[in-house]
Amino acid sequence: PDICVICDPKKLDEKGCLGAPDWIIEITSPSTAKKDLNEKFNLYESSGVKEYWIVFPKDRYIMVYLLNDKGMY
């Protein structure tokens, strides 16, 4: 991801994040948009990332996905 936020410091160790980050932001480009909208969307949803933002800087647009109680965006 371009930016990730981990709110629980217990999830961090010297290797990185243990478990899913709380919030991930992907900043798209023409070469990454398809991957951000498909592969990464599915990966982050199935991993339990609570909030996923996809930023389209050229269009000045942000798509925001929030994980619901069924584990889906």
Secondary structure, DSSP 4 states (H G I P E B T S, - for coil): --EEE---GGGEETTEESS--SEEEEE--TTTHHHHHTHHHHHHHHHT-SEEEEEETTTTEEEEEE--TTS--
